[in-house]
Each structure stands twice: as structure tokens, then as C-alpha cells.
Amino acid sequence: MTTKTYAAPWGRRIWLITGAVTLFGLVFALVLPWSLPVRNPDERWGLWIAAPVTLLIVGGTSFWMIRGFELTSDTLIVRRSFWSNRIPLAAIQSAELDARACEGAMKTLGNDGLFAMHGRFRSKRLGKFQAYVTDPRNSVVLRLPSDIVVVSPENPRQFLSELNRRLAHFKEPR
């Protein structure tokens, strides 16, 4: 089977949060050290240290950005900036579209909007789950024996169709 690649387009929420935090970080880093009154000029060093730290937080978070999804013959690959997360297709018990999968989700460990929604979450709808989401409206819920994973590829219907076609190979009697 050939590898199928799906982009990870950003939804409105990711654009708004990433834009606002980046803008705030730039303003904080570039404007604040010059504009805040300081009684003693020697005290300005604290602002100059805070500025690059703010930029490092925004820049560092971008490393966890979700860049896309790939379906191989036996693996779903979540592409990141410098590494990938892999989910064996044989472990996926079921998959379904659910544009409301992330509604009301509370972050337990991860990032909820800066460049992506990724990490561990909990919701009344799904319970505990792992998210690799850039646009919640494109959510596809994957059920594994010990976990639930939510991904958000472009063309989620096409992705689900291709995924189910590949999953059928693992369910056929051998």
C-alpha cells in the first residue's frame, strides 16, 4: 500500500491563540523593556532577561507543532517539527468522525491552543484521551484497547475512509 499524507490545517481557535500569544510575546520582548519606568537603570536587566525567555517559550512550543498525518500500511504517523508519534494500525479497534470530540475537554498534561491542541485531556464525552488536534471540527476519534486518541487531519471523511480500508486488512482472518 502506498503512504497517504494528510495536512493538519489550523482551525480558528489555534490561529487566535497562537496569534495572540505570539503578539503578546513580541510586544513583551521588544517594547516592554524600553517602555516601563525603572527607578534605577541598573534594574532594567530583569526585563531584558524576561524578554528572551518569553520568546523561548513561544519558539520552544512550536517544536511540538503538528505538521501532518501519514497513513502507511501498518502505522498512523503524526508528524511533528523534529519527530513523529506512531500509532500501530493493528492497535486501532475503531475510528469515527466526531466534530464535537474536543468540546468541554480539560487539559491534564499538554498544550491547549498554542500551535496545536496536544497532550492528555479529559472530557465527559470521551473520558481520558490523547489529542493531536489542530482543528477540532476535523476530529477523528480512534479507540485503542488502552487509550482514546483524537486526530484532526484535513479531509477527515477521506482520512477515515482510507483508515478503515487499511484497518480491514488487520481484521481479515489469515
HELIX and SHEET records of a PDB file:
HELIX    1   1 ARG A   12  LEU A   30  1                                  19    
HELIX    2   2 LEU A   32  SER A   35  1                                   4    
HELIX    3   3 PRO A   41  ARG A   44  5                                   4    
HELIX    4   4 TRP A   45  THR A   61  1                                  17    
HELIX    5   5 SER A   62  TRP A   64  5                                   3    
HELIX    6   6 LEU A   89  ALA A   91  5                                   3    
HELIX    7   7 PRO A  136  ASN A  138  5                                   3    
HELIX    8   8 PRO A  156  LYS A  171  1                                  16    
SHEET    1   A 4 LYS A   4  ALA A   7  0                                        
SHEET    2   A 4 GLY A  68  LEU A  71 -1                                        
SHEET    3   A 4 THR A  75  ARG A  79 -1                                        
SHEET    4   A 4 SER A  84  PRO A  88 -1                                        
SHEET    1   B 6 SER A  94  LEU A  97  0                                        
SHEET    2   B 6 VAL A 140  ARG A 143 -1                                        
SHEET    3   B 6 ILE A 148  VAL A 151 -1                                        
SHEET    4   B 6 GLY A 127  VAL A 133  1                                        
SHEET    5   B 6 MET A 117  SER A 123 -1                                        
SHEET    6   B 6 MET A 106  ASP A 112 -1                                        
END                                                                             
